[in-house]
Amino acid sequence: MERGRPLGAARRAGPPDTQQGMRRRNLSRVMHAVAAHGPLSRAAVAARIGLTRAAVSTLVDELTRAGLLEELGPERPGRVGRPGSALAVSAQGPAGVGAEVGVDHLAVCVVDLRGAVRARAGRLVDNRGRAPRPVLCDLMSLVRQVIAEAEQEGLRPAGLAIAVPGLVARDSHTVARAPNLGWRDTDIGALLPTGLPLVVDNEANFGALAELWLGTAPPADFLHVSAEIGIGAALVVDGRLLRGTRGFAGELGHVPVWPDGPKCPCGGRGCLEQYAGEEAVLRAAGLAPGTDRVGLLSTRAAEGDESVRGALREAGTALGIALTGAVNLLDPRAVILGGALSRLAPWLLPYLEAELGRRITGPGCTVAVSRLGPDGPLLGAAHAVIRSVLDDPVGVA
Amino acid sequence: MERGRPLGAARRAGPPDTQQGMRRRNLSRVMHAVAAHGPLSRAAVAARIGLTRAAVSTLVDELTRAGLLEELGPERPGRVGRPGSALAVSAQGPAGVGAEVGVDHLAVCVVDLRGAVRARAGRLVDNRGRAPRPVLCDLMSLVRQVIAEAEQEGLRPAGLAIAVPGLVARDSHTVARAPNLGWRDTDIGALLPTGLPLVVDNEANFGALAELWLGTAPPADFLHVSAEIGIGAALVVDGRLLRGTRGFAGELGHVPVWPDGPKCPCGGRGCLEQYAGEEAVLRAAGLAPGTDRVGLLSTRAAEGDESVRGALREAGTALGIALTGAVNLLDPRAVILGGALSRLAPWLLPYLEAELGRRITGPGCTVAVSRLGPDGPLLGAAHAVIRSVLDDPVGVA
C-alpha cells in the first residue's frame, strides 16, 4: 500500500465567506454591471447580476451616496410598468491618473469612471541614460498639471499608475531593470511621494490590459507583443495577466531565435531583439538611429526601399519563429501586435504569418494589429486605477 | 475629449453570493483542511478556516453522515480542556480511479481520500498504430479489475481520469491528436461508457498536477517537462494549470531550436523533439529503437559510451535553448523534469543548465528532477478525481 502526501493544500482554505465580504463583492458587481452596460435601471441591474431588486436598491443607495453612481432621471415613458430611474457611473468623483515613462517621451492622462479621457499632457524628451530622479521630477510636473485640470471639472484622483519600459518586480514599485533607460533597482515609490495610491508596471502589461478592457471584442487568451527599442510581450490568460513568479514574464525579446546568432546585451545569443528590435532593424537597413525611428522605417518601406524592406523581412521572420515557440507553449487565441510594431505591420506581417503557418499545425491562432497603437500603455495605466475603484468601491467611497 | 469603450466586463458580474453557495464552499474548506492537516479536532478545523466552532460542527456532521469524514475517537488525554474527537477523511467511501494510456503500456490505480493507492494494475503493450477501440477495451478490463478490488475494501469509485500522450481538447473527452499512438479526434467518452464521471487529459498535465499535489514543497509557478517518445510540458501558474485556449498549451516539443534544422512531422523544422525526443536521441547515438529505450540509454551512458553521451549532450543543449525561451516568456520559479527524462537527468542536466545559465540574466530559475518519475501522470489522474470530491463534497455525498 503506497501512501502519498496528505491531500489538499492550505491555499484552498482561504478566508471564509462573510456577510461583509459578500456585501463588498456585490457592491463591485453593481459597479461593474453599470459601468459595462449602463445606463441601467435598478431592475436591469438586478436581472444582470442575479440579485433581488430590493437587494440591488440597498447597494445602489450606498453607491449613490458615495458619489460613485448617479441617477440620470426617469427612463423614457411608454414602457410597461412604473418608470425606473436610469443609473450611470459618475462622471465626477474618482478618476484614474495614468502616466508613461517612454525612452523618448513622457505622457500623462486622467480618465473618469466612464472611461473618458478628461485631461492629457505629454512631452518629447530623450530619457536614455538620464537618472531616475530628474525623469520622475519632469513626470510629476505633468501629473500635477493634469490633476489640477481634472479637479476643476469635479474629479478627484483615486490613484496613479505608471507604465515603464522595463521589468517591474511583482507587487512592488521597483523597476528591477530598464536597460534602454539604464535604470536598475529603481524604487519609484520612494522617489515619487505623491500621496496617491501608486501602481508601477511594465508598459507591455498595461498595453495588454488596455487591449483587454478597451479593445474590440478581445479574446480571453492572447499574447500582446509590443516593441519600441526593446521587444516586450504580455500574456493574458482567461482574462488575466500572467505575471510570472517575479513579475518578469513576457520577455519575448530574449527568446533565442538563431542560437548561434549575434551576442545580446542580456548575455544570450541570437535573441529576438537582435533581429526585430528597432535598433537592429535600423542597423540591418543601414540607417543611423535618430528621432522618430519607426516613422523613418515606415516611410522608407512605403517608398519601396529594398534594404529597409529586407530588414523588415528578416525582422518579421524572426518574430514568426519566436512566436511559434510562444504559441506552441501557450496556445493563445490571438497574437496582437501593439506599440511601434503596429505601424510596421504591413511589412512585418506577411513574413511573420508565413513562419507561423509553416511551423504550427492545426488551426493555429489569429494575428491582429492593435487599434490602440502607441496609446495602449498610457490608457491601460489610467484604466487600471478605474478598475481598482470598480473592484472595491467601498475602499474608495 | 476622447471616450473609450464602456468600462468593466460582463465576466466580472458572475453568479451572486448565496447562502447555498457559501455552505458548499465551507463544506469544501472543511474537507480540504482535514485532508491536508488531519487528524484535526473540530476546534482545530475552526481555527484553520476561520469559522466558529459551532458552524464547523454543523458542517462536520453533514460530512460525517455522508461518509466523507470519520471520527477517530477522543484525542489523547492530558491536554487542557474537554478532549475533542479527532476527525480524518474517510478511508472508505469515495475513491479516485486513475488510468494511463502510454505508447508502450497501460496502467490503472485506485486512490482513496487519504491519498493511499489501494489497488493497481498494469500491462506492457505496444500501442503504436493500434486503433483506439481495442486499446480502450484493454484499459477497461484493467479498470474493472481494480474497481472490483477496491469495492471489496469498502471503496466506491467517484470518477475515472485518463492520462493520454496527446492533445486533449479543453473541457472534452476528445483526443485531438496523439501522433505517437496515431490517434486523431478520438472521443474517449463515446468509446468508453463506464457510467462514472470521466476526465481525459494530457499526461504532462496530470504529471504537473501530481507534482503540485504530491511533490515536496512544489512552487506555485513551475514548468513541468515530461518526455517519452514525444516531449510535452505543462505550465502551473499560481497553483493552477495553464491550459490554453483549446487546451493545447505546453507543446514544448515543437518549440523551434535550430530553425533550419531537420524536418519535424509537425510541419516545422528544427523542433526540440528533433534533438531531445527519445527516438532522436537513439538515432543520434546510432542505436536501434527497441523496448526499454530509456533504460538502454541510461545504461550505456553510465558505462561511458561516447556516442550516447554525445547524443545526450546535444539533447541537453537543445532542451536548454528551448527552456530559455520558455523561462523568458513565463518566469516560472522552477523547471521540473519528469517522466523518462528524470532517468536521464545526470547526463542532460549539466548541458541544459549551462545553456540556461549562459542565456538568462538575473536569478533565473531552479531546475529540479521529479521524485514521482514515471508514476506522476497516473497518480495525478487518480488524485484529480479525489480533488473534485474535496472541491465539492455535497456533489458526491
Interface residues (C-beta under 8 A of the other chain):
Chain A: M1 E2 R3 G4 R5 P6 L7 G8 A9 A10 R11 R12 A13 G14 P15 P16 D17 M22 R25 N26 S28 R29 M31 H32 A33 V34 A35 A36 H37 G38 R48 I49 G50 L51 V89 V111 L113 R114 G115 A116 V117 R118 A176 R177 W213 L214 G215 T216 P219 A220 D221 A233 L235 V237 G239 L242 R243 G244 T245 R246 G247 F248 A249 G250 E251 L252 H254 V255 P256 V257 W258 P259 C266 G267 G268 R269 I321 A322 T324 G325 A326 N328 L329 L330 D331 P332 R333 R358 R359 I360 T361 G362 P363 C365 L379 H383 I386 R387 L390
Chain B: M1 E2 R3 G4 R5 P6 L7 G8 A9 A10 R11 R12 A13 G14 P15 P16 D17 M22 R25 N26 S28 R29 M31 H32 A33 V34 A35 A36 H37 G38 R48 I49 G50 L51 V89 V111 L113 R114 G115 A116 V117 R118 A176 R177 L212 W213 L214 G215 T216 P219 A220 D221 A233 L235 V237 G239 L242 R243 G244 T245 R246 G247 F248 A249 G250 E251 L252 H254 V255 P256 V257 W258 P259 C266 G267 G268 R269 I321 A322 T324 G325 A326 N328 L329 L330 D331 P332 R333 R358 R359 I360 T361 G362 P363 C365 L379 H383 I386 R387 L390
